[in-house]
Amino acid sequence: MSRTIALLAYPDCQLLDVSGPWQVFASANQLSGHTPYRLHLVAERVGPVTTNGGLPLLADLAWQELDSLAPLDTLLIAGGSGVAMQCQNPALLQILRYQSKAVRRLGSVCTGAFLLAAAGLLDGRRATTHWRHCERLAKDYPGVEVLADALYLESSGLYTSAGVTAGIDLALSLLEADQGSELAGQVARELVMFLHRPGGQSQFSEVLAQQQRASGSLRRLLDRLHADPAKPYRLEDMADYIAVSPRHLSRLFRRQLNTTPGTYLTRLRLEQARLTLVGSAQPPSLERLARRWQLGGAEQLRRLFQRYYGVSPTIYRQRFGHRSRDNSSLSLLKDA
């Protein structure tokens, strides 16, 4: 029996939020030898929908006609720059509230979570969205427990996922739940994707974003730390720089950044190590990299990568780093 999957689009939605999950289910149809999924693109009206990249999509069904797909198995909502306008669309929000009771699985990709939240569907639930917008989602909708590092998650029957390609991760997980790991694995290999991607969103976010949240004398201190992260800083030195006590400095960090001075400095140095790792054709060994950025030794650097990025330095480099022609530089990461 085929399951009906609908992807919801609107003007200035993100193209990959639609095409990524669509291709997962379409590839399942191609590789399975039968048709486990019927796919529909829905929008306010039938016809072209221009995405935020300028490429139009063609909707075959209007939002008001979703009932004609009953039983509708899965409805996924795209994100994109047009989401703010749709959050003010009462007709769409009412449709989502209705479909939350009618559809087996309701979910969002990237900032599509804001539409679910605007409809009141995420209250009391855990959710995620693109790392850049997690703070705003939590602020605008305090009833939602926002998990900023999740690639995708399910909470009380609603699904949310992080930015753009995380919609593919979510779709693969739904496919695996429906059809098993063998077909899902075949689709992942066809798309050159991880079936279960290691690590969370912190692989892609930057500690530099915290610098923008600081104010006053703390911002002045952070500017100094960012200018020379490898310099040895004691807590007392940092406090003296802005003429406060070490205890008061710790309070400032906790109040403005929800962290400690030591943790912030470690994250800043780790960010520099990460940038060196991915930006160099021939990066230094982990031991030298750790010493350069005051991060102890190679083993401590490995532990920090695992803790904050969810993967080892080697895997991180392989996935996001500079690609030399023969990849010989990858062996340097294994040096002690």
N, C-alpha and C positions, 0 to 999 in steps of 0.2 A: 504494500500500500504506500503510495506517495504522500509525503508530507508537504504542505503548502507553506512556503517561506515568502514573506513580503518585506521589502526594504523601503523605508520611508525617506523620501527626498524632498527638498524645497530649494528655492533660489539661494545661491551662494552656499550650498552645502559642500562638504569636502568630497571630491571625486573618489578618493581611495576608501573613504568610509562606506561608500556604496559598492564600488567595484571589487574591493578586497574580499569582503564576506561573500558577495555574489559569486566570485570565481571559485571560492572553496566549495560551495554547494554545486556549482555548475561542473566543476572537475569531478566531484563525486558522481554525478550523473554520467559523465564520460567514461570514468574508470570502472564503474561498478557493473556495467553490462546491462543495467536496467535504469529506471528513472526514480530514484528514491525521493527526489525533490521536484516540486513545481515552483518556479520562481516568478515573482511579480515585483515590479517597481511601482510604488504608489506615490502620488503627489496631490496637490490641491485639485488639480484637474489633469485629465489625460493630455499628453503631448510633451513638448520639450521642456526640460528644466535645466537652466544654466548653472553649472557648478562654480565655486569660487575661483577655479583656475581658468574659467572661460569655456570649458568643453561641455556641450550640452548632453544630457541624458534624455531618454524617451520613456516617460511614464505610461504604463498601459492600463492604469486603474486610478480612479480618484479616491481620496481619503474616505469620502462618504459611501463608497462602494465596497469597503472592506468586508462587510457582512456577506457579500456575495461569495467570498472565499471560504465561508464556514464549511467544515471546521478549519480555522486558521491555526497552524501549528506554532509559527514563530514570526514575530514582528520586530525588526531591528531598525532603530532610528539613527540616522546619520548625524554627525556633528558638522561644524563649519562656521564660518563667519556670519552666516545668515540665521544662526540659532537664536540670537537675541530678539530679532523681530518675531520669530515664531513663538517665543515664550510669551509674547503679548497677543497671540492668536487664540481667543477663547474657544473657537470652534474646534481647533486642533487639540487643545488641552482636554476638551470634553470627549473627543474621540479616543484619546489615549486613556482617559479614566474608564471609559466603557470597555475598550479592548483589554485593559488590564484584568478584567473579569472574564472575558470571552476567549482570549488567546492562551495557549498552553505556555508559551515562553515570550516574554516581552523584554527587550533589551536595548541598549544604546551603544554607540561607538563614539569615542572621544567626547566632545562637548554636547553630544546628544543627551548626555545625562542631565543637562540643564532643563531640557524639555520634560523629562520624567520628574525632575524636582519641582518644576513650575506647576505641574499637574498634581502635585502633592503625593506622588506615588513613592517617593524615596524617604518620606518621613519615617523615622524609627528604623531605617535600614542602613546597611553599609553600602558604600558606593565609591567608584573611582572615576576619574576623567584624565585628560591630558595633564601631565605634571605641572605645566605652566598655569593651569586654571584650577588646580585643586584648592588653593587657598581661597579663591573667589567663590567656589561652590560651597565651601564650608561657611564662609561669611554670609553669603546670600541666603543659604538654607541651613540654619543652625540645627534643624531637626535631623539632618543627614550626617551620619558618621563617615567622614571621607577618609579613605585609606590611600594616601598619596603614592605609595610605592607599588600598588597592585597593578598587574597588567590587565587582568580582568577578574571579576568575581561575581558570585551569585548570592543574593540575600533575599530570603523569603520569596523566592520565585521570580525575582527581577534580576536582570543581568546588566552589568555596566563594564566598560572596558576603557583602557587608556587611549592615548593618541594614535590615530591613523592606523598604522599596521597592527596595533593590538586588536583591531577589529578582526583581522585574519586569525590571530591567536584564539579569540573568542569563538569564531566560527568553526575552527578546527576542533575546539573542545566540545561544541554542540554536535558536530558531526560524529566525533568519537562516542559521545553518549548515545547517539541514535544508532549508529551502524557498526561500532566496534573499532578497536585500535588498528586493525589490519587495513581497512579502507582509509581511515583517517591518516595513517602513516603513508599510504600510497599517494594521497593528495598532498601531504606535506612535502614529500620528496619531489613530486611533480612541480610544486611551486617553489622548490628550493627553500623550504622553511623548516624551523624546528617544530616538531609536533608539540613539545612542551618546552618553550623557550626558557633557558636558565636566566635567573636574575629578575629584578623588578625595574620600575621606571627610573630609579636612582642611577641606573647606567647612563641615562641620557640627560638628567638635570645637572645643574652646576651649583656648587656652594656659593658661587659669585652672586647668585640671586639674593642671598641673605644680606649682602652688603647694602642693597638698596633699601632694606627695611630698617636699618639703623638710623639714628638721628643724633644730633648734638655732638657731644664730646666722644661718644662711642663710635659714631661714624668717622670722626677724625682718627681714632685709633685704628679702626679697620682699614682705612686708607693706607696707613703706615704698614700694617701687617701685609696687606696685599702687594705693596710695593716691594717688599723683601721678605717673602715667607720663610726662606731658609735661615734667616738670622736667628740665633738663639734668644728666645724671649722668656724671661721669668715672669710669673704673675705680678711680682712687685714692680718689675720694669714697666709692664703694661699699665699698671695702676698709676705709677708716677708720671707717665707720659700725659695723662689727662687729669693729674692732680686729684685723685681719689684714693680711698683705701682699697686694698685687695678685696675686702668683703663687699664694698659698694660696687666695685667693678663686676664682681660675680653676679650681684643683683641686677646690674644693668644688662648683662648678657642674658640672664634668665628672663628678664621682663621683656626685652625687645626682640630677642632671637630664640628664646626657649632652649638655650644650650649653655654650656660653660665655656670660659675662655680657653681652657685646654682642648676641649673637644672641637671648638671652632678652629683653632690653630691647626689641629691634626687634620681636619677635613680640608682646610685650605691647602696644606702641604700635600695631602693625598690628591687633591685636584691637580696640582702642578705635576705630580708624578704621573697621573693619568694622561695629562696632555703631552708630556714627554714621551710616554709609552706609545701613544697612537699617532703622534706627529712626526716621529723620526723614522727614517728608512732603516737605520741601524741603531736601535735604542741601547742604552747601557744595560749591563746586567742588573738584576733585581737588587743585588747587594749594593752596587754603586748608586743605583737610583734611590734606594732607601737612605743611604748616607748623605746623598746630595740634598735631600729635602727633609733631613732631621726626623726620619721615620724609623729609626732603629736599624734592623737588618732585614734580609730577604724574607725570612719567615714571618716577621711582624708585618711586612708589606703585603704578603700573601693573605694574612689574616684580615688586614684592613680592607683589601679589595673584596674578600668574601663577605665581610660584614656590611660594607656600605654599597657595593655594586652587585653582590649576589653571585659573582663569578670569580674565577682565578685571574691573575694578570695575563696569563697565557691565552686563555679563552677570550678575554676582553680584547687583547691585541689582535687575535685572529679575526674577530668579528668586526672591530671598528677601526683597526689601525691602518697605517700606511702599507700599501701593497707593493712590495718589491717584486721584481720579475721572477726571481727564483725562490722567494719566501725564505731565503737562508737566514735572514735576521731573526726569525722566530726562535731559532735555537739559542739565541743570546738570553732569552727570557728564562731559560732553564738553569742558567748559571747560578751558583750559590753566592 
